Amino acid sequence: MFNCILFFCATLWCDEWVIVANGFPISSAELQESLVGRTVLALDGAANQFQSFKHCPDYILGDFDSVSDPAYWGITTTFSDLDESHLPYCGNFGTTIVPAKDQDHTDLEKGILYCDQANASSVLIVQATGGRMDHTLGNLEVLKKYHRADRDLTIWTEKEQIFYLCDGKIEVEGGIGEHCAIMGYPRALMTTSGLAYNGHDYLVELGVQESTCNTIADSLATISIQGEALIILPRSCKKLRISN
């Protein structure tokens, strides 16, 4: 079981976190947008992107087998020499180094667990889709596996935001004319307003039928779910409220 003692270097801290995964890279502008106002946790090789970036991560977590220049960050021990006894420590640039060799969890899972230990109020995940399909599908599964009603968990793609909703209702603002989708995960009854194609107790079930190629039609839309669903919205939408 992954368990890591929290350790904070002398750095500004926010209870809204962003996890930068080591997946298909996004542009510098998109990465910068995701970091604003959030505590930044880079997963292993994702730290490489920050070497030429003006914003250093607050934390680097992993076994560091994919970090190209460990010494740059002040990482003293990497994969082959790591064990579960290694504790977090201060690296360079005020970055906290979080050794996490545990092979029972993916780096993304370990990152979410670390954020939860820090009592994060929300966790945004970037660079977790694209590239290998098994990684993409596995990363989407963590939205359900680590869902908590008291903490938002969202994946950003280049144009979309994806999150899991269970027996709840969400209000969204903005994004008029942009595409959205509601997919059973595995099954839900959906009731919506403010979309181009609304439904009342409409069944969405994985592998049976979904609400894809839908569109945001009003400045304020609502999506109510009985069951479990993945919600895919444009990134321009603002989630106003989620109730479970």
C-alpha positions in Angstrom: 0.0 0.0 0.0 1.3 3.4 -1.0 1.8 5.7 2.0 4.0 8.8 2.0 4.8 11.3 4.7 4.0 14.8 3.7 6.9 17.2 3.6 6.9 20.8 2.5 9.8 22.9 1.4 9.6 26.7 1.9 7.2 27.4 -0.9 3.8 29.0 -1.5 1.1 26.4 -1.1 -2.5 26.2 -2.4 -5.2 23.6 -1.6 -6.0 23.4 -5.4 -3.5 21.1 -7.0 -2.4 20.2 -10.5 -0.8 16.9 -11.4 1.4 17.0 -14.5 1.6 13.5 -15.8 4.4 12.2 -18.0 2.1 11.5 -21.0 1.6 13.2 -24.3 2.9 16.7 -23.8 0.7 19.8 -24.2 1.9 23.2 -25.3 3.8 25.6 -23.0 0.8 28.0 -23.1 -1.6 25.2 -22.1 0.7 24.0 -19.4 1.1 27.5 -18.0 -2.7 27.9 -17.9 -3.1 24.7 -15.8 -0.5 25.8 -13.3 -2.0 29.2 -12.3 -3.2 29.4 -8.8 -2.4 25.7 -8.1 0.2 23.7 -6.2 2.1 21.8 -8.9 3.1 18.1 -8.6 5.1 16.7 -11.5 5.1 12.9 -12.0 8.6 11.5 -12.6 9.7 12.3 -16.2 7.2 15.2 -16.4 9.9 17.2 -14.5 11.9 17.2 -17.7 9.5 19.7 -19.3 10.1 22.2 -16.5 13.9 22.5 -17.1 13.2 25.0 -19.9 10.1 26.4 -18.3 9.9 29.4 -16.0 7.7 27.7 -13.5 9.3 25.0 -11.3 7.1 22.3 -9.8 6.4 22.4 -6.1 6.8 18.6 -5.9 8.3 15.9 -8.1 7.0 12.4 -7.2 8.0 9.0 -8.5 10.9 6.5 -8.7 12.7 9.0 -11.0 13.6 6.4 -13.6 12.4 8.8 -16.3 14.0 12.0 -15.0 16.8 12.9 -17.5 18.9 15.0 -15.2 18.2 14.1 -11.5 21.0 16.2 -10.2 19.4 19.3 -11.7 16.5 18.9 -9.3 18.6 17.8 -6.4 17.3 14.2 -6.6 19.8 12.1 -4.7 18.4 8.6 -5.1 16.8 7.0 -8.2 14.9 3.8 -9.0 17.5 1.1 -8.5 18.6 2.4 -5.1 15.1 3.4 -3.8 13.1 1.5 -1.2 10.0 2.3 0.8 12.1 3.8 3.6 13.1 6.9 1.6 11.2 10.0 2.8 10.5 13.3 1.0 13.2 15.9 1.1 14.0 19.3 -0.2 15.6 19.4 -3.7 16.7 22.4 -5.7 14.6 25.5 -6.5 12.4 24.9 -3.5 11.0 21.7 -5.0 10.0 18.9 -2.6 11.3 15.5 -3.9 8.8 12.7 -3.1 10.3 9.2 -3.5 7.6 6.7 -4.4 8.8 3.3 -5.7 5.6 1.4 -4.7 4.8 -0.8 -7.7 1.2 -1.6 -6.7 0.0 1.9 -7.9 0.7 3.9 -11.0 2.5 7.2 -10.6 -0.8 9.0 -11.2 -2.5 7.0 -8.4 0.4 7.9 -6.1 0.1 11.5 -7.1 -3.6 11.6 -6.3 -3.1 9.9 -2.9 -0.4 12.4 -2.1 -2.7 15.3 -2.9 -5.4 13.8 -0.7 -3.0 13.5 2.2 -2.3 17.2 1.7 -6.1 17.8 2.0 -6.4 19.2 -1.6 -9.8 20.6 -2.3 -9.4 19.9 -6.0 -7.0 18.0 -8.3 -6.6 18.8 -11.9 -4.7 16.3 -14.1 -2.9 17.2 -17.3 -1.0 15.2 -19.9 -2.8 12.0 -18.9 -4.3 11.2 -22.3 -2.8 10.5 -25.8 0.1 8.3 -26.5 -0.5 4.6 -25.4 -4.1 3.7 -25.2 -3.7 1.4 -22.2 -2.3 4.4 -20.3 -5.1 6.7 -21.5 -7.9 4.2 -20.5 -6.2 3.4 -17.2 -5.9 7.2 -16.4 -9.6 7.7 -17.1 -10.4 4.8 -14.7 -8.8 6.7 -11.8 -11.5 9.3 -12.1 -13.9 6.7 -10.8 -11.5 4.8 -8.5 -10.5 7.9 -6.6 -13.7 9.9 -6.8 -14.7 11.7 -3.7 -17.7 13.9 -3.2 -15.7 16.5 -1.3 -12.9 16.8 -3.7 -13.0 17.6 -7.5 -11.0 15.4 -9.8 -10.7 16.4 -13.4 -8.6 15.5 -16.4 -7.8 18.2 -19.0 -7.1 17.3 -22.6 -6.1 19.8 -25.2 -9.7 21.0 -25.6 -11.8 19.1 -23.0 -12.3 18.5 -19.4 -13.4 15.0 -18.2 -14.7 14.0 -14.8 -16.8 11.3 -13.2 -20.2 11.9 -11.7 -22.1 9.5 -9.5 -25.7 10.1 -8.4 -25.3 13.8 -8.7 -26.1 17.0 -10.5 -23.8 19.6 -12.0 -24.4 23.1 -13.4 -22.1 24.4 -16.1 -21.7 27.9 -17.5 -20.3 28.9 -20.9 -19.2 27.0 -23.9 -22.2 27.8 -26.0 -21.9 25.9 -29.4 -19.2 23.6 -28.2 -19.4 19.8 -28.2 -20.0 17.8 -25.0 -20.8 14.1 -24.2 -22.2 12.0 -21.4 -21.2 8.4 -21.3 -22.4 5.7 -18.9 -19.6 4.4 -16.7 -20.9 1.8 -16.8 -24.6 2.9 -16.6 -26.7 5.9 -15.7 -30.0 7.7 -16.3 -29.4 11.3 -17.5 -31.6 14.3 -17.2 -30.4 17.5 -18.8 -31.3 21.1 -19.7 -29.4 23.6 -21.7 -28.0 21.2 -24.3 -28.9 20.9 -28.0 -30.3 17.4 -27.3 -31.7 17.1 -23.8 -33.0 13.9 -22.2 -35.2 13.0 -19.2 -34.2 9.7 -17.5 -32.3 8.9 -20.7 -30.3 5.7 -20.4 -26.6 6.0 -21.1 -24.8 2.6 -20.8 -21.2 1.7 -21.8 -21.3 -0.3 -25.0 -25.0 0.2 -25.5 -25.9 3.9 -26.0 -24.3 7.2 -25.1 -25.0 10.9 -25.5 -22.2 11.8 -27.8 -21.9 14.7 -30.3 -24.1 16.8 -28.1 -23.7 20.6 -27.9 -23.9 23.2 -25.2 -26.9 25.4 -26.2 -27.4 27.8 -23.3 -25.2 29.9 -21.1 -26.3 27.8 -18.1 -26.8 24.0 -18.5 -27.6 21.3 -16.0 -26.7 17.6 -16.0 -28.3 15.3 -13.5 -27.1 11.7 -13.2 -28.6 8.7 -11.5 -25.9 6.0 -11.6 -22.4 6.5 -12.9 -21.2 8.6 -15.9 -18.2 10.3 -17.4 -18.9 13.9 -18.3 -16.9 15.4 -21.2 -17.2 19.2 -21.5 -15.3 21.9 -23.3 -12.6 23.4 -21.2 -14.3 26.8 -21.7 -17.1 25.6 -19.4 -17.1 26.6 -15.8 -18.4 24.1 -13.3 -20.6 26.1 -10.9 -21.8 23.5 -8.6 -21.8 19.7 -8.1 -24.2 18.1 -5.7 -24.2 14.4 -4.7 
